[in-house]
Amino acid sequence: MPVIEFIVKNILHFMPIIFGFAFFGPLFAQIMDGLGWVSPLGLSTLTLGLIIGGAWGIFAFFRGSWIWARP
């Protein structure tokens, strides 16, 4: 049981980064495709979405919040 607990705790600890890559990245790509936007530098929309989503997830991980402006 301690091994499973260790694995789950580590997965949940890094959940903002995982969520940023696994959810926000493809979401941004779908939004860009739906609106007909073209990615800069010849990147695919998924690549740009993963860069933005991953960066946002890493930012949220270190800041402790998904929202940039705190009261």
N, C-alpha and C positions, 0 to 999 in steps of 0.2 A: 503493500500500500504506500509506503513512503516514496517509492520511485514514481508512481503515478501522480502523487501529490506534487512532487518536484517538477515533473513535466508540465502539469497543468498550471502551476504557479508561474513558471517561466513563459509559457505561451500567453497567459493573461497579462503578464508584466509587459510584454512587447506588443500587445493587442493594438495600440494606436498605429504603430508602424505597419502591422499586417493589414489592418483595416484600410489604411491609406493606400497601400498598394493593391489590395484585393478588391476593394469596393470603389473607392474614389477614382482610381486610375481608369478602369474601364468605363465608369460613369462619365467622366470628363470626355473620354474618347467618343462615347455614344452621343453626347450632347454636341460635340464639335461636328461629328458626321451628320447629325440631324439638322444642324443649322447651316451645313455646307461650308464650314470654315476650313481653311487650309493651314496645316502646321508650318511653322517657319523652318528654315534650314533643311527642307526636304525630309523631315522626320514623319513617320506615320502618326496618325492621331493617337493610336494606342501608346506609342513610345512617349509622346508628349504628355499624355494623360498619366502614365506611370511616373514620369518625372515630377509632374505637379502633385499628384496624389501621394507619392512617396515622400516628397519634400514636406508636404503638409502634415503627413503622419509623423515624420521625424520631429518636426516643429512642435506638434501636439504632445509627443512623447516627452520632450525635454521641458516644455512649458507647463505641462500638466493640464492643458485645456485646448479644446478645438477652436475656441473663440479668441480672436486676437486682442480685442479690447476688453479689459476687465474693469469693473467699477472700482 
